[in-house]
Each structure stands twice: as C-alpha cells, then as structure tokens.
Amino acid sequence: MLATARDEFSDKEFPMTEKNFGMIKAIAYKLTGISLSDHKKNMVYGRLARRLRALRLNSFDQYCALIDQENCSEHVEFINSITTNLTSFFREKHHFDFMAGQLLPQLMRKNLKTKRLRVWSAGCSTGEEPYSIAMVLRSLASLSGWDVRILATDLDTNVVNKGKNGVYPVDRAENIPDEYRRFLKTDKNHEWVRVKSSVCDLITFKQLNLLQDWPMKGPFDIIFCRNVVIYFDAPTQKKLFDRYANILTDDGHLFIGHSENLHNVTNRFQALGRTIYKKAH
C-alpha cells in the first residue's frame, strides 16, 4: 500500500497532510503556472519548512492559511522557495555555437540599417545564461557601435539579485570556453570570479512572472527559454509559446531546453534541430 502524504510527513517537525500539499499545489499553480507533481513532496516540504521556522509558525495549516490570502507578502518567499534554479555558464554549448557561427551573422546582415539587436533570457536564474549570451555578443567586433541589449528575467527575486551582482565561485566558471575567459576577473585568492563591466553593461535584470502582463513590448530577435516550461502544463505552455511568437521579430529565434519540444504544443515555430526554433511565417 502506498503511503499517504500524512503518513510520509507525520513524524516530521511540521506534519504535512495531503490536504496541505494539495493546497500548496493549487496556490503554486495560481501564482506561477507551475504544476507541482507528487514526487516533489519532499522538496516542497524541505523548502517550506524553512519558511515555517522563519515565520515562527507551528504547522502547515497555518502556513497554507497565510499564503491563501490575496496579495500576501509571503507570496514572494513562497515562489522563491518552490522554484528550482539549476544553471551553468554555456549550458548546452551548441546553442551558443549556433548563435555565434550562424544566427548573429544573419541578424547583422538583416539589421544593418538599424544596428539594433534585442535578446531575452526568460528564466535567467542566477545569471549564467545571460552572461554567456553577452560574452558571445561582446566577442564579435562587428557588433561594435550597435545598440545591443539583453533582458534577463526570472520569477525568483533572490536569483535575480544574485545575477545582478555578476560574482560567482571560481568553480562555477570552469565551463566557460577559453575564448571567453577574458571577460572575467578573478580575485587575488582565486576563489571568486567577477564578470567584467563591458559584459554586465549589456544586461538588464528584472523580476518577471511569465504568466502575468509583460511590461516590455519588444520586438526581440532571440529568446532563450530553457528548462522553464517543463514545470507548466500543456495549455500554459501553448499560451506562453504563442506570446513568445508574438513578441519576436518575423524571423526571430527561440532556444529551449534539451528535455523540451514544441511538438503538439504550438505551430508558431519551425524546428531547426537541437532545440533551436525559428518563428514560422
């Protein structure tokens, strides 16, 4: 017989019932569009137990009653707790190779008159992805004098603030290819690396809930949305990809994560292979 949520967590510091977990799932979906599966129970318990301690609450009943309120200040910490932020510099390197070798030369020919380029890192986590994009852009001398901007957004305010700082433990930079390492500054003890201002200056970090109104109008030439939609159900994914198509230029490109695909989700994009898509006409 499978153990119930009550059985699983009855001997914990804060017992969490099936009803509690169901309510947490419902509130998470309402606020973020994220669908928490049952196998996330242990993760949810561990992360939210910290919030109960911080708030000096005695039970998940109390916490659920708190976050069930409209416009509750705890919603920010709740969202920060349930979101997962696994990332690294130049993750899925083939995306950056395609951008540097094929896509950017195409865009420079297309946008030669305006000399304008806009990139959005949607779900930027702690910043490694937008900094990787910026290093690629800064490495191209032919973009000198262009109006180039990268928007980096994430639901989690904590990781957005970390991204703004542009400082990382030195081992986090191990995956950065040699040709881009000139954009880093290492401290004298070789414990930390700081991204140089020439790269940081290209990026604007903002907190953004992808399912709410977007203050920016675009259009964007490139959107990275990698390992984000795996947390959403199919109708939410379709809505989000349609919005991406609407805010991309006519031949804009979308990069998604290796475990994601647009098959049977939307017909707004043409697959180019290796989770790279071009907006369909």
ZINORKA-V287099 format. One record per residue. N is the residue number from 1. RES is the residue in three letters. OMEGA is omega in whole degrees, 0 to 359 (999 if undefined). Layout:
BEGIN
n	res	omega
N	RES	OMEGA
N	RES	OMEGA
END
This chain:
BEGIN
n	res	omega
1	MET	180
2	LEU	177
3	ALA	176
4	THR	178
5	ALA	180
6	ARG	179
7	ASP	184
8	GLU	190
9	PHE	183
10	SER	181
11	ASP	180
12	LYS	178
13	GLU	178
14	PHE	179
15	PRO	179
16	MET	183
17	THR	175
18	GLU	179
19	LYS	178
20	ASN	183
21	PHE	177
22	GLY	179
23	MET	178
24	ILE	178
25	LYS	182
26	ALA	180
27	ILE	177
28	ALA	180
29	TYR	180
30	LYS	184
31	LEU	191
32	THR	187
33	GLY	181
34	ILE	177
35	SER	180
36	LEU	179
37	SER	183
38	ASP	181
39	HIS	176
40	LYS	186
41	LYS	181
42	ASN	178
43	MET	181
44	VAL	180
45	TYR	184
46	GLY	183
47	ARG	182
48	LEU	175
49	ALA	177
50	ARG	179
51	ARG	178
52	LEU	179
53	ARG	182
54	ALA	181
55	LEU	181
56	ARG	175
57	LEU	184
58	ASN	186
59	SER	174
60	PHE	174
61	ASP	179
62	GLN	182
63	TYR	179
64	CYS	177
65	ALA	180
66	LEU	185
67	ILE	177
68	ASP	179
69	GLN	177
70	GLU	176
71	ASN	180
72	CYS	181
73	SER	180
74	GLU	181
75	HIS	180
76	VAL	180
77	GLU	177
78	PHE	179
79	ILE	179
80	ASN	183
81	SER	187
82	ILE	180
83	THR	181
84	THR	187
85	ASN	177
86	LEU	182
87	THR	176
88	SER	175
89	PHE	176
90	PHE	174
91	ARG	186
92	GLU	189
93	LYS	181
94	HIS	176
95	HIS	182
96	PHE	175
97	ASP	178
98	PHE	181
99	MET	182
100	ALA	188
101	GLY	185
102	GLN	189
103	LEU	183
104	LEU	174
105	PRO	177
106	GLN	182
107	LEU	179
108	MET	176
109	ARG	183
110	LYS	186
111	ASN	186
112	LEU	181
113	LYS	182
114	THR	184
115	LYS	181
116	ARG	180
117	LEU	182
118	ARG	181
119	VAL	178
120	TRP	171
121	SER	184
122	ALA	188
123	GLY	190
124	CYS	182
125	SER	186
126	THR	169
127	GLY	184
128	GLU	180
129	GLU	179
130	PRO	177
131	TYR	176
132	SER	177
133	ILE	182
134	ALA	178
135	MET	177
136	VAL	181
137	LEU	181
138	ARG	183
139	SER	182
140	LEU	181
141	ALA	182
142	SER	176
143	LEU	179
144	SER	181
145	GLY	179
146	TRP	173
147	ASP	185
148	VAL	178
149	ARG	176
150	ILE	173
151	LEU	179
152	ALA	182
153	THR	175
154	ASP	178
155	LEU	187
156	ASP	181
157	THR	181
158	ASN	182
159	VAL	176
160	VAL	179
161	ASN	176
162	LYS	179
163	GLY	179
164	LYS	182
165	ASN	178
166	GLY	180
167	VAL	186
168	TYR	171
169	PRO	188
170	VAL	181
171	ASP	177
172	ARG	183
173	ALA	185
174	GLU	183
175	ASN	181
176	ILE	180
177	PRO	184
178	ASP	184
179	GLU	181
180	TYR	185
181	ARG	178
182	ARG	180
183	PHE	180
184	LEU	175
185	LYS	181
186	THR	179
187	ASP	188
188	LYS	179
189	ASN	180
190	HIS	178
191	GLU	185
192	TRP	171
193	VAL	176
194	ARG	176
195	VAL	184
196	LYS	185
197	SER	180
198	SER	177
199	VAL	181
200	CYS	184
201	ASP	180
202	LEU	193
203	ILE	170
204	THR	179
205	PHE	179
206	LYS	171
207	GLN	181
208	LEU	170
209	ASN	185
210	LEU	183
211	LEU	177
212	GLN	180
213	ASP	176
214	TRP	181
215	PRO	182
216	MET	183
217	LYS	182
218	GLY	358
219	PRO	178
220	PHE	175
221	ASP	184
222	ILE	172
223	ILE	169
224	PHE	173
225	CYS	190
226	ARG	178
227	ASN	178
228	VAL	187
229	VAL	177
230	ILE	180
231	TYR	183
232	PHE	174
233	ASP	188
234	ALA	179
235	PRO	178
236	THR	177
237	GLN	180
238	LYS	180
239	LYS	182
240	LEU	180
241	PHE	175
242	ASP	178
243	ARG	176
244	TYR	180
245	ALA	182
246	ASN	185
247	ILE	176
248	LEU	172
249	THR	186
250	ASP	178
251	ASP	179
252	GLY	184
253	HIS	179
254	LEU	176
255	PHE	178
256	ILE	185
257	GLY	186
258	HIS	180
259	SER	183
260	GLU	171
261	ASN	184
262	LEU	182
263	HIS	181
264	ASN	177
265	VAL	180
266	THR	175
267	ASN	183
268	ARG	184
269	PHE	176
270	GLN	181
271	ALA	176
272	LEU	182
273	GLY	176
274	ARG	177
275	THR	173
276	ILE	184
277	TYR	175
278	LYS	180
279	LYS	181
280	ALA	179
281	HIS	999
END
